């Protein structure tokens, strides 16, 4: 510094003392400056005041000499004290050089800068709020300072600034949010702690609504939640908990849609605390926002479904994920099956949100198969904010089906996840059948492949989905089309499924009434596709036939396939080699119920499918039982092996026109003599063959029929 330079109105003694290396001498110079500025304030001499501040700033605080910078800092603090309430008029000139010293390499100088700024802010109080962003930016850097004295000084200044913000109602939150969003991604633990502490303060101020800007900082909060420091993680948990409480209190002001994808991302993280917290938020969002979350269903399912297969080590995450899955499933309603072009007009005619609320809650009360907890459904409320009550909500079925297909195709996915996927498919076919049948061709092969799953529960649920596909009226077409891809030719090795035209030629007076009965379920082409593909898989995969064949067939009979009994039709026969005696009865019953067919042995002793129409069945009834094999007694029971006690068979629900029902309906006693009522036509009695291995000319021994359980 040039000692001959004129620093008026500062005297040479003041200038000399400000440049001294001793703190005590610089403090004496600061007191002299304070007296000088007070005189200018009394005289209202603003020109001299600005000149003093400018001299201290340019010639001292920003000087290359370290002692001069220290003198400039204490001189600026003295000016602020002398100005008092009027310091707000000169805050920019006072603050900027001090903040510049925050970046100084000398830790002592950074400490003096904290001290000077503390004095300036303490005097100005609320007048510093327009400069809050630059102050916050400087403090966020000092919070991570390695020097403990500097960090201690910054904490004092930080507490002072928080007090000012808390007691003021002029805080500019809009201009502060971009800076907060930038600083929240800091990796320094002290800077993170500083950020979290400020978010807690702002959240506690009644006049500051930080919830409106939560989408801007939510991702950063979850990042901080993964910090290695326990204290920081705990602070972040508290912040997120406070926000969640506020969301529950004021759901109408929450921007659920803008935060949905953020939660989806963090629900898939490997950190248990982050994943559990994000999953809890997702659960609350689905319950509070309702159908607003439907457009994000594919992402939510991507995050939730894998969690359902977690073991007990992640039991909490699994339980919350299960609730999320059930809640989201309940949001899908039949209105999602409406054509998209019809929805806008229908929404204009919708009742008010208060009137529509009970109806929506009613549709969300049950799951696809009654597996959802009924007590949980009562706690679901629907978000009816004014900003979104008329907004169109679209269920993106393409994305959902793609996610479900990927999870079902992945063999590494756990059993519970696969069951959940199948429940979703079943639910979608129930609620949105028309739209779902656009994806059936892509889903059908993987559903058939799932029959090879090791889990019995997966197979049972898979059969339920296939049964729903086969019976859905949405799948009805005039032409069932190709059944298994290319070229299903009629031969002695394949079944030929009749087309509707060919089926019409087989209508007789004895069977037409049964087919047209109101209680008779309808079938579409996928019913035949399932049957043919299943038989072909059994024929080509020996292991599947031997290991899983009986279970799949019995499960199919117990499942809804038993309801879809067509009338007997003409087919070509197919040699079906089956050397295991325990498979004969399930296959025969399965094929009979499906195709009205009878399994016998050909001349080579090999079982084959022989299909007869109604007249053939009547002729078969006239054949003695010893020639055609045993058959079920009239009371519906089957003789147990070894002549033991008979076991009652229950094949599940079926329409009354089923042949077994006709047998079961026969009276045990002979009818009374007398004229018959002309209005009661005599029923057509169709036999139910019990198919057991027959002796042949090749020395095949007669095998006893295996014992069957009381209920298939």
Phi, psi and omega per residue, in radians:
X1 nan 2.401 3.138
X2 -1.382 1.966 -3.098
X3 -1.197 -0.371 -3.126
X4 -1.454 -0.131 -3.113
X5 -1.229 2.518 -3.102
X6 -1.464 2.094 3.121
X7 -1.948 0.401 3.141
X8 -0.975 2.484 0.169
X9 -1.458 0.133 3.084
X10 -1.300 2.314 -3.135
X11 -1.333 2.800 3.102
X12 -1.045 -0.601 3.120
X13 -1.138 -0.672 3.108
X14 -1.158 -0.759 -3.127
X15 -1.102 -0.744 -3.133
X16 -1.118 -0.712 -3.125
X17 -1.231 -0.603 3.119
X18 -1.138 -0.484 -3.127
X19 -1.581 0.002 -3.085
X20 -1.314 2.618 -3.124
X21 -1.376 -0.248 3.137
X22 -1.534 2.328 -3.122
X23 -1.117 -0.640 -3.098
X24 -1.110 -0.705 3.124
X25 -1.207 -0.659 3.107
X26 -1.159 -0.611 3.102
X27 -1.139 -0.665 3.083
X28 -1.100 -0.710 3.118
X29 -1.129 -0.637 3.122
X30 -1.128 -0.658 3.096
X31 -1.145 -0.642 3.090
X32 -1.149 -0.698 3.107
X33 -1.123 -0.682 3.125
X34 -1.064 -0.765 3.110
X35 -1.100 -0.714 -3.115
X36 -1.112 -0.756 -3.113
X37 -1.211 -0.644 3.102
X38 -1.049 -0.660 3.097
X39 -1.118 -0.749 3.121
X40 -1.124 -0.634 3.111
X41 -1.148 -0.718 3.119
X42 -1.124 -0.579 3.128
X43 -1.513 -0.087 -3.080
X44 1.028 0.657 -3.111
X45 -1.631 1.424 -3.096
X46 -1.202 -0.488 -3.133
X47 -1.119 -0.806 -3.136
X48 -1.200 -0.603 3.104
X49 -1.090 -0.822 3.122
X50 -1.099 -0.628 -3.124
X51 -1.180 -0.697 3.104
X52 -1.113 -0.819 -3.129
X53 -1.082 -0.738 -3.132
X54 -1.134 -0.691 3.136
X55 -1.140 -0.792 3.126
X56 -1.114 -0.593 -3.120
X57 -1.306 -0.946 -3.019
X58 -1.348 -0.729 -3.010
X59 -1.584 -0.313 -3.090
X60 -2.108 -1.067 -3.045
X61 -1.089 -0.569 -3.133
X62 -1.810 0.315 -3.131
X63 -1.286 2.795 3.093
X64 -1.374 -0.325 -3.103
X65 -1.501 2.250 -3.070
X66 -1.123 -0.687 -3.131
X67 -1.194 -0.586 3.091
X68 -1.160 -0.657 3.107
X69 -1.130 -0.706 3.098
X70 -1.108 -0.709 3.107
X71 -1.146 -0.681 3.114
X72 -1.114 -0.673 3.138
X73 -1.133 -0.808 -3.123
X74 -1.226 -0.508 3.076
X75 -1.194 -0.700 3.099
X76 -1.138 -0.684 3.082
X77 -1.093 -0.690 3.109
X78 -1.113 -0.675 3.100
X79 -1.085 -0.750 -3.139
X80 -1.098 -0.726 3.131
X81 -1.116 -0.692 -3.135
X82 -1.209 -0.593 -3.122
X83 -1.279 -0.577 3.127
X84 1.152 -2.259 -3.131
X85 -1.121 -0.439 3.136
X86 -1.325 -0.048 -3.117
X87 -1.144 -0.388 3.111
X88 -1.070 -0.394 3.128
X89 -1.314 -0.308 -3.051
X90 -2.183 0.368 -3.040
X91 -1.117 -0.693 -3.127
X92 -1.049 -0.786 3.138
X93 -1.193 -0.489 -3.128
X94 -1.432 -0.643 -3.001
X95 -1.445 -0.733 -3.000
X96 -0.995 -0.861 3.132
X97 -1.137 -0.536 3.116
X98 -1.188 -0.764 3.121
X99 -1.121 -0.550 3.086
X100 -1.094 -0.628 3.128
X101 -1.246 -0.214 3.071
X102 -1.096 -0.427 -3.104
X103 -1.657 0.115 -3.113
X104 -1.169 2.573 -3.131
X105 -1.273 -0.407 -3.121
X106 -1.432 2.091 -3.121
X107 -1.138 -0.595 3.110
X108 -1.119 -0.679 -3.140
X109 -1.205 -0.633 3.082
X110 -1.123 -0.619 3.097
X111 -1.156 -0.760 3.122
X112 -1.127 -0.553 3.089
X113 -1.152 -0.722 3.070
X114 -1.063 -0.739 -3.133
X115 -1.110 -0.771 -3.137
X116 -1.126 -0.775 -3.122
X117 -1.169 -0.606 3.083
X118 -1.020 -0.791 3.139
X119 -1.151 -0.660 3.137
X120 -1.157 -0.807 -3.110
X121 -1.179 -0.660 -3.119
X122 -1.097 -0.601 3.137
X123 -1.374 -0.748 -3.040
X124 -1.353 -0.557 -3.125
X125 0.946 -2.126 -3.045
X126 -1.109 -0.306 -3.141
X127 -1.189 -0.269 -3.122
X128 -1.469 -0.163 -3.077
X129 -1.024 -0.646 3.050
X130 -1.064 -0.341 3.122
X131 -1.841 0.362 -3.030
X132 -1.101 -0.684 -3.066
X133 -1.074 -0.754 -3.133
X134 -1.227 -0.606 3.083
X135 -1.156 -0.764 3.130
X136 -1.109 -0.720 3.138
X137 -1.083 -0.763 3.123
X138 -1.168 -0.698 -3.139
X139 -1.176 -0.621 3.139
X140 -1.118 -0.489 3.078
X141 -1.339 -0.723 -3.136
X142 -1.221 -0.427 3.129
X143 -1.092 -0.452 3.117
X144 -1.784 0.269 -3.118
X145 -1.164 2.408 -3.119
X146 -1.288 -0.367 -3.120
X147 -1.412 2.197 -3.096
X148 -1.137 -0.576 3.133
X149 -1.181 -0.714 3.102
X150 -1.133 -0.742 3.133
X151 -1.110 -0.679 3.110
X152 -1.139 -0.722 3.106
X153 -1.141 -0.650 3.132
X154 -1.200 -0.555 3.108
X155 -1.174 -0.669 3.072
X156 -1.099 -0.774 3.108
X157 -1.143 -0.651 3.124
X158 -1.102 -0.768 3.124
X159 -1.119 -0.676 3.115
X160 -1.105 -0.767 -3.122
X161 -1.161 -0.639 3.095
X162 -1.138 -0.676 3.090
X163 -1.088 -0.707 -3.134
X164 -1.139 -0.755 -3.135
X165 -1.159 -0.679 -3.101
X166 -1.138 -0.689 -3.069
X167 -1.547 -0.049 -3.111
X168 -1.852 2.674 3.070
X169 -2.012 0.376 -3.109
X170 -2.038 0.380 -3.113
X171 -1.293 2.291 -3.113
X172 -1.604 1.582 -3.093
X173 -1.251 -0.582 -3.084
X174 -1.080 -0.772 -3.127
X175 -1.338 -0.324 -3.113
X176 -1.475 -0.516 -3.056
X177 -1.007 -0.771 3.110
X178 -1.012 -0.690 3.109
X179 -1.185 -0.704 3.110
X180 -1.112 -0.725 3.127
X181 -1.096 -0.591 3.126
X182 -1.291 -0.780 -3.067
X183 -1.318 -0.348 -3.055
X184 -1.234 -0.286 3.127
X185 -1.600 0.224 3.092
X186 -1.151 2.493 3.137
X187 -1.635 -0.162 3.136
X188 -1.303 2.286 -3.048
X189 -1.159 -0.572 3.136
X190 -1.273 -0.665 3.075
X191 -1.143 -0.664 3.085
X192 -1.121 -0.730 3.114
X193 -1.101 -0.668 3.100
X194 -1.109 -0.764 -3.136
X195 -1.116 -0.817 -3.117
X196 -1.074 -0.700 -3.133
X197 -1.119 -0.642 3.119
X198 -1.242 -0.637 3.101
X199 -1.129 -0.689 3.083
X200 -1.077 -0.718 3.132
X201 -1.140 -0.818 -3.114
X202 -1.134 -0.597 3.128
X203 -1.200 -0.485 -3.102
X204 -1.453 -0.204 -3.121
X205 -1.441 2.138 -3.086
X206 -1.106 -0.574 -3.079
X207 -1.420 -0.084 -3.123
X208 -1.929 2.055 -3.134
X209 -1.767 1.505 -3.124
X210 -1.309 -0.255 -3.115
X211 -1.111 -0.531 3.126
X212 -1.125 -0.439 -3.075
X213 -1.912 0.269 3.135
X214 -1.054 -0.672 3.096
X215 -1.015 -0.417 -3.128
X216 -1.286 -0.485 -3.006
X217 -2.095 -0.064 -3.046
X218 -1.107 -0.738 -3.140
X219 -1.087 -0.738 3.113
X220 -1.124 -0.614 3.107
X221 -1.119 -0.718 3.103
X222 -1.189 -0.523 3.056
X223 -1.144 -0.763 3.130
X224 -1.158 -0.537 3.133
X225 -1.062 -0.376 3.112
X226 -1.612 0.232 3.139
X227 -1.133 2.669 -3.127
X228 -1.301 -0.391 -3.127
X229 -1.380 2.218 -3.119
X230 -1.101 -0.669 -3.107
X231 -1.125 -0.731 3.141
X232 -1.180 -0.720 3.105
X233 -1.067 -0.706 3.133
X234 -1.137 -0.755 3.104
X235 -1.071 -0.708 -3.134
X236 -1.181 -0.654 3.056
X237 -1.039 -0.716 3.133
X238 -1.115 -0.763 3.140
X239 -1.071 -0.838 -3.137
X240 -1.125 -0.626 3.083
X241 -1.124 -0.682 3.103
X242 -1.150 -0.710 3.106
X243 -1.118 -0.709 -3.125
X244 -1.152 -0.654 3.058
X245 -1.088 -0.728 3.134
X246 -1.148 -0.633 3.112
X247 -1.119 -0.735 3.133
X248 -1.147 -0.574 -3.138
X249 -1.317 -0.636 -3.058
X250 -2.275 1.139 -3.115
X251 -1.144 -0.411 -3.094
X252 -1.212 -0.333 -3.118
X253 -1.798 0.192 -3.079
X254 -1.688 2.402 3.096
X255 -1.630 1.340 -3.062
X256 -1.058 -0.779 -3.040
X257 -1.084 -0.599 -3.092
X258 -1.304 -0.274 -3.120
X259 -1.885 -0.077 -3.066
X260 -1.082 -0.838 -3.109
X261 -1.167 -0.541 3.082
X262 -1.084 -0.770 3.130
X263 -1.173 -0.652 3.120
X264 -1.043 -0.724 -3.131
X265 -1.121 -0.811 -3.055
X266 -1.396 -0.260 3.009
X267 -1.256 -0.222 -3.116
X268 -1.858 0.148 -3.126
X269 -1.317 2.873 3.141
X270 -1.565 -0.209 3.106
X271 -1.354 2.134 -3.048
X272 -1.094 -0.718 -3.100
X273 -1.173 -0.765 3.116
X274 -1.109 -0.777 -3.102
X275 -1.124 -0.749 -3.139
X276 -1.150 -0.764 3.135
X277 -1.107 -0.793 3.127
X278 -1.107 -0.641 3.136
X279 -1.196 -0.645 3.085
X280 -1.130 -0.706 3.079
X281 -1.110 -0.721 3.131
X282 -1.091 -0.702 3.103
X283 -1.040 -0.805 -3.140
X284 -1.167 -0.657 3.135
X285 -1.099 -0.765 -3.121
X286 -1.137 -0.688 -3.130
X287 -1.243 -0.686 -3.059
X288 -1.465 -0.717 -3.067
X289 -1.490 -0.423 3.116
X290 1.126 -2.264 -3.025
X291 -1.231 -0.155 3.041
X292 -1.058 -0.466 -3.106
X293 -1.489 -0.129 -3.079
X294 -1.037 -0.708 3.124
X295 -1.059 -0.282 -3.116
X296 -1.829 0.331 -3.047
X297 -1.111 -0.684 -3.105
X298 -1.117 -0.730 3.096
X299 -1.175 -0.691 3.128
X300 -1.105 -0.753 3.127
X301 -1.142 -0.635 3.088
X302 -1.029 -0.642 -3.128
X303 -1.453 -0.599 -2.976
X304 -1.501 -0.743 -2.995
X305 -1.010 -0.774 3.130
X306 -1.098 -0.469 -3.119
X307 -1.214 -0.372 -3.109
X308 -1.209 -0.282 -3.139
X309 -1.722 0.165 3.136
X310 -1.163 2.666 3.084
X311 -1.548 -2.963 -3.058
X312 -1.176 -0.318 3.109
X313 -1.163 -0.442 3.091
X314 -2.136 0.769 -3.068
X315 -1.088 -0.689 -3.111
X316 -1.096 -0.781 3.128
X317 -1.110 -0.717 -3.133
X318 -1.080 -0.757 -3.112
X319 -1.142 -0.758 3.131
X320 -1.165 -0.690 3.107
X321 -1.094 -0.647 3.110
X322 -1.116 -0.712 3.096
X323 -1.136 -0.732 3.095
X324 -1.039 -0.763 -3.123
X325 -1.102 -0.793 3.141
X326 -1.165 -0.722 -3.130
X327 -1.111 -0.746 3.140
X328 -1.154 -0.655 3.141
X329 -1.099 -0.639 -3.119
X330 -1.214 -0.321 -3.128
X331 -1.325 -0.336 3.135
X332 -1.400 2.096 -3.075
X333 -2.185 2.918 3.129
X334 -1.025 -0.403 3.124
X335 -1.152 -0.322 3.079
X336 -1.268 -0.202 3.116
X337 -1.563 -0.047 3.139
X338 -1.265 2.590 3.059
X339 -1.033 2.449 -3.067
X340 -1.082 -0.561 -3.079
X341 -1.287 -0.273 -3.136
X342 -1.601 -0.199 -3.010
X343 -1.215 -0.758 -3.107
X344 -1.006 -0.743 3.132
X345 -1.162 -0.612 3.140
X346 -1.245 -0.563 -3.124
X347 -1.197 -0.513 3.130
X348 -1.168 -0.441 -3.129
X349 -1.649 0.069 -3.130
X350 -1.210 2.646 3.082
X351 -1.259 3.081 3.108
X352 -1.102 2.738 -3.107
X353 -0.997 -0.610 3.140
X354 -1.147 -0.595 3.132
X355 -1.354 -0.549 -3.088
X356 -1.420 -0.282 -3.062
X357 -1.076 -0.873 -3.133
X358 -1.048 -0.618 -3.131
X359 -1.139 -0.729 -3.125
X360 -1.201 -0.649 3.091
X361 -1.145 -0.584 3.135
X362 -1.168 -0.675 3.130
X363 -1.256 -0.324 -3.116
X364 -1.703 0.208 -3.014
X365 -1.447 -0.295 -3.055
X366 -2.319 2.637 3.096
X367 -1.526 -3.056 -3.094
X368 -1.198 -0.507 -3.123
X369 -2.310 0.375 3.131
X370 1.312 0.216 -3.088
X371 -1.466 -0.232 -3.111
X372 -1.330 2.588 -3.121
X373 -1.233 2.118 -3.107
X374 -1.211 -0.536 3.126
X375 -1.196 -0.514 3.136
X376 -1.250 -0.629 -3.078
X377 -1.111 -0.463 -3.124
X378 -1.226 -0.310 -3.106
X379 -1.589 -0.042 -3.093
X380 -1.435 2.249 3.044
X381 -2.066 2.726 -3.039
X382 -1.904 2.302 -3.128
X383 -1.337 2.171 -3.068
X384 -2.230 0.899 3.129
X385 -1.173 2.583 -3.087
X386 -1.143 -0.477 -3.079
X387 -1.333 -0.308 -3.068
X388 -2.196 0.021 -3.039
X389 -1.197 -0.422 3.100
X390 -1.845 -0.004 -3.124
X391 -1.263 2.429 3.130
X392 -1.206 2.347 3.103
X393 -1.996 2.069 -3.045
X394 -1.999 2.313 3.042
X395 -1.559 1.938 -3.126
X396 -1.421 1.508 -3.022
X397 -1.194 -0.543 -3.132
X398 -1.049 -0.807 3.140
X399 -1.162 -0.674 3.135
X400 -1.117 -0.812 -3.127
X401 -1.111 -0.645 3.115
X402 -1.106 -0.745 3.117
X403 -1.130 -0.794 3.141
X404 -1.101 -0.702 3.137
X405 -1.113 -0.741 -3.135
X406 -1.120 -0.734 -3.127
X407 -1.217 -0.628 3.141
X408 -1.267 -0.499 -3.133
X409 -1.387 -0.387 -3.084
X410 -1.384 1.973 -3.111
X411 -1.260 -0.290 3.140
X412 -1.426 -0.160 -3.134
X413 -1.246 2.491 -3.110
X414 -1.197 2.880 -3.067
X415 -1.086 -0.784 -3.092
X416 -1.122 -0.597 3.075
X417 -1.152 -0.734 3.137
X418 -1.135 -0.674 3.092
X419 -1.129 -0.725 3.118
X420 -1.100 -0.680 3.101
X421 -1.084 -0.786 3.135
X422 -1.148 -0.631 3.055
X423 -1.104 -0.677 3.096
X424 -1.111 -0.778 3.132
X425 -1.090 -0.749 3.109
X426 -1.066 -0.782 -3.128
X427 -1.106 -0.735 -3.134
X428 -1.173 -0.643 3.089
X429 -1.205 -0.458 3.085
X430 -1.351 -0.802 -3.026
X431 -1.508 -0.643 -3.082
X432 -2.266 1.078 -3.029
X433 -1.136 -0.692 -3.073
X434 -1.116 -0.765 3.129
X435 -1.269 -0.580 -3.115
X436 -1.207 -0.540 -3.112
X437 -1.232 -0.177 2.982
X438 -1.211 -0.389 -3.093
X439 -1.871 0.039 -3.035
X440 -1.129 -0.659 -3.126
X441 -1.075 -0.573 3.113
X442 -1.438 -0.483 -3.125
X443 -1.479 -0.525 -2.989
X444 -1.030 -0.765 3.140
X445 -1.081 -0.725 -3.123
X446 -1.244 -0.520 3.052
X447 -1.164 -0.683 3.069
X448 -1.171 -0.675 3.123
X449 -1.145 -0.529 -3.126
X450 -1.165 -0.311 3.083
X451 -1.099 -0.276 3.089
X452 -1.538 0.087 -3.096
X453 -1.101 2.627 -3.124
X454 -1.307 -0.371 -3.069
X455 -1.571 2.281 3.078
X456 -1.148 -0.641 -3.134
X457 -1.111 -0.687 3.119
X458 -1.116 -0.752 -3.133
X459 -1.116 -0.751 3.136
X460 -1.077 -0.776 3.137
X461 -1.198 -0.604 3.098
X462 -1.124 -0.703 3.112
X463 -1.158 -0.595 3.072
X464 -1.092 -0.751 3.115
X465 -1.108 -0.800 3.140
X466 -1.108 -0.658 3.107
X467 -1.140 -0.682 3.111
X468 -1.164 -0.679 3.080
X469 -1.098 -0.759 -3.081
X470 -1.201 -0.468 -3.053
X471 -1.804 -0.139 -3.043
X472 -1.201 2.282 3.072
X473 -1.095 -0.401 3.136
X474 -1.160 -0.332 3.127
X475 -1.615 0.074 -3.131
X476 -1.230 2.253 3.072
X477 -2.373 2.761 3.112
X478 -1.192 -0.529 -3.125
X479 -2.245 2.072 -3.121
X480 -1.133 -0.287 3.073
X481 1.298 -3.021 -3.141
X482 -1.128 2.457 -3.016
X483 -1.583 -0.570 -3.113
X484 -2.522 0.771 -3.140
X485 1.548 -2.419 -2.973
X486 -1.368 2.387 2.771
X487 0.955 1.290 2.978
X488 -1.606 1.640 -3.077
X489 -1.611 2.524 3.094
X490 -1.273 2.169 3.120
X491 -2.646 -3.057 3.113
X492 -1.445 0.056 3.134
X493 -2.071 -0.024 -3.122
X494 -2.409 2.640 3.063
X495 -1.437 2.469 3.066
X496 -1.893 1.968 -3.098
X497 -1.451 2.243 -3.091
X498 -1.268 2.506 3.035
X499 -1.405 2.882 3.137
X500 -0.984 -0.600 3.132
X501 -1.142 -0.752 3.127
X502 -1.201 -0.585 3.131
X503 -1.156 -0.546 -3.125
X504 -1.151 -0.448 3.121
X505 -1.254 -0.291 -3.067
X506 -1.674 -0.026 -3.105
X507 -1.165 2.186 3.078
X508 -2.164 2.944 -3.123
X509 -1.144 -0.440 -3.102
X510 -1.402 -0.360 -3.060
X511 -2.038 -0.277 -3.090
X512 -1.134 -0.697 -3.137
X513 -1.127 -0.608 3.133
X514 -1.215 -0.680 -3.093
X515 -1.251 -0.541 -3.077
X516 -1.654 0.090 -3.122
X517 -1.086 2.455 3.117
X518 -1.063 -0.462 -3.121
X519 -1.483 -0.037 -3.112
X520 -1.509 2.080 3.117
X521 -1.160 2.621 3.105
X522 -1.519 2.785 3.124
X523 -2.226 2.641 3.019
X524 -2.086 -3.061 -3.041
X525 -1.104 -0.443 -3.099
X526 -1.236 -0.383 3.042
X527 -1.081 -0.859 3.120
X528 -1.171 -0.646 3.114
X529 -1.049 -0.742 3.132
X530 -1.100 -0.831 -3.084
X531 -1.094 -0.818 -3.099
X532 -1.157 -0.790 -3.129
X533 -1.127 -0.633 3.125
X534 -1.147 -0.788 3.115
X535 -1.116 -0.661 3.126
X536 -1.182 -0.642 3.103
X537 -1.177 -0.707 3.082
X538 -1.080 -0.639 -3.130
X539 -1.242 -0.577 -3.065
X540 -1.645 -0.451 -3.105
X541 -1.962 1.665 -3.069
X542 -1.098 -0.693 -3.106
X543 -1.142 -0.732 3.106
X544 -1.081 -0.694 3.133
X545 -1.107 -0.826 -3.056
X546 -1.284 -0.702 -3.003
X547 -1.514 -0.798 -3.014
X548 -1.937 -0.136 -3.057
X549 -0.967 -0.966 -3.115
X550 -1.039 -0.709 -3.121
X551 -1.150 -0.747 -3.133
X552 -1.098 -0.735 -3.100
X553 -1.187 -0.833 3.129
X554 -1.085 -0.671 3.121
X555 -1.158 -0.645 3.103
X556 -1.149 -0.624 3.120
X557 -1.225 -0.731 3.118
X558 -1.199 -0.581 3.108
X559 -1.261 -2.966 -2.965
X560 -1.336 -0.091 3.104
X561 -1.097 -0.432 3.126
X562 -1.130 -0.344 -3.121
X563 -1.408 -0.293 -2.995
X564 -1.763 1.151 -3.051
X565 -1.636 1.917 3.088
X566 -1.368 2.868 3.063
X567 -1.276 2.767 3.126
X568 -1.024 2.354 -3.135
X569 -2.312 2.920 -3.096
X570 -1.535 2.227 3.058
X571 -2.318 2.805 2.894
X572 -1.362 2.792 -3.103
X573 -1.692 2.721 -3.069
X574 -2.261 2.099 3.038
X575 -1.034 2.247 -3.076
X576 -2.264 1.681 -3.062
X577 -1.308 2.194 -3.119
X578 -2.591 1.811 -3.073
X579 -1.540 -0.241 -3.105
X580 -1.511 2.121 -3.064
X581 -1.170 -0.513 -3.076
X582 -1.285 -0.155 3.111
X583 -1.630 -0.229 -2.990
X584 -1.164 -0.882 -3.097
X585 -1.126 -0.825 3.101
X586 -1.009 -0.745 -3.138
X587 -1.153 -0.722 -3.109
X588 -1.140 -0.775 3.119
X589 -1.142 -0.709 3.119
X590 -1.059 -0.855 -3.098
X591 -1.221 -0.621 3.122
X592 -1.133 -0.805 -3.130
X593 -1.173 -0.495 -3.102
X594 -1.472 -0.860 -3.016
X595 -2.025 0.085 -3.061
X596 1.091 0.650 -2.983
X597 -1.875 2.870 3.134
X598 -2.165 2.244 3.131
X599 -1.654 2.127 3.102
X600 -2.281 -3.095 3.079
X601 -1.920 2.439 3.101
X602 -1.451 -2.958 -3.068
X603 -1.143 -0.432 3.139
X604 -1.498 0.038 -3.124
X605 1.436 0.269 -3.114
X606 -1.791 2.276 3.123
X607 -1.114 2.498 3.057
X608 -2.527 2.844 -3.108
X609 -1.571 2.163 3.088
X610 -2.128 2.038 -3.059
X611 -1.832 2.363 -3.110
X612 -2.223 2.669 3.033
X613 -1.488 -2.982 -3.048
X614 -1.098 -0.678 -3.129
X615 -1.161 -0.679 3.109
X616 -1.096 -0.657 -3.129
X617 -1.142 -0.647 3.095
X618 -1.127 -0.715 3.116
X619 -1.135 -0.649 3.117
X620 -1.116 -0.582 -3.136
X621 -1.131 -0.458 -3.125
X622 -1.418 -0.211 -3.136
X623 -1.336 2.386 3.125
X624 -1.032 2.545 -3.117
X625 -1.007 -0.575 -3.104
X626 -1.141 -0.457 -3.096
X627 -1.541 -0.467 -3.089
X628 -1.914 0.092 -3.109
X629 1.689 2.888 -3.128
X630 -1.173 2.846 3.070
X631 -2.469 2.881 -3.103
X632 -1.158 2.422 3.018
X633 -1.103 2.917 -3.072
X634 -1.175 -0.346 -3.121
X635 -1.528 0.124 3.049
X636 1.471 0.137 -3.126
X637 -1.715 2.805 -3.141
X638 -2.052 2.352 -3.136
X639 -1.159 2.237 3.129
X640 -1.289 2.840 -3.122
X641 -1.129 2.485 3.093
X642 1.361 0.252 3.108
X643 1.247 0.343 -3.127
X644 -1.323 -2.905 -3.132
X645 -1.127 2.539 -3.119
X646 -1.348 2.567 -3.092
X647 -1.980 2.303 -3.142
X648 -1.336 2.226 3.126
X649 -1.749 2.334 3.098
X650 -2.129 1.868 -3.076
X651 -1.583 0.266 3.111
X652 1.524 3.132 -3.106
X653 -1.195 2.500 3.082
X654 -2.766 2.740 3.135
X655 -1.171 2.744 -3.012
X656 -1.213 -0.197 -3.111
X657 -1.493 0.010 3.125
X658 -1.116 2.441 -3.088
X659 -0.982 -0.655 3.141
X660 -1.120 -0.598 3.113
X661 -1.208 -0.615 3.112
X662 -1.119 -0.683 3.094
X663 -1.160 -0.759 -3.122
X664 -1.162 -0.393 -3.107
X665 -1.477 -0.163 -3.129
X666 -1.164 2.420 3.101
X667 -1.247 2.562 -3.129
X668 -1.263 -0.542 -3.119
X669 -1.695 2.830 -3.138
X670 -1.240 2.563 -3.124
X671 -1.159 2.626 3.139
X672 -1.192 2.580 3.131
X673 -1.284 2.627 3.127
X674 2.395 2.981 -3.125
X675 -1.167 2.454 3.120
X676 -1.415 2.673 3.090
X677 -1.246 2.088 -3.093
X678 -1.133 -0.353 -3.124
X679 -1.423 -0.109 -3.121
X680 -1.906 1.704 3.139
X681 -1.172 2.574 3.138
X682 -1.247 2.250 -3.110
X683 -1.211 2.637 3.079
X684 -1.471 2.110 -3.103
X685 -1.630 2.079 3.119
X686 -1.933 2.290 -3.098
X687 -1.304 2.632 3.012
X688 -1.879 1.811 -3.061
X689 -1.263 2.454 2.973
X690 -1.792 1.963 -2.937
X691 -1.714 2.007 3.110
X692 -2.202 2.753 3.111
X693 -1.013 2.311 -3.107
X694 -1.759 2.590 3.070
X695 -1.177 2.532 -3.110
X696 -2.246 3.139 -3.136
X697 -1.359 -0.103 -3.086
X698 -1.748 0.286 3.050
X699 1.353 0.425 3.102
X700 -1.294 2.102 -3.086
X701 -1.204 2.681 3.087
X702 -1.394 2.029 -3.072
X703 -1.657 2.414 3.090
X704 -1.215 2.593 3.099
X705 -1.265 2.371 -3.106
X706 -1.201 2.687 3.057
X707 -1.214 2.516 -3.097
X708 -2.013 2.625 3.102
X709 -1.202 2.886 -3.100
X710 -1.144 -0.475 3.141
X711 -2.425 2.171 -3.129
X712 -1.217 nan nan
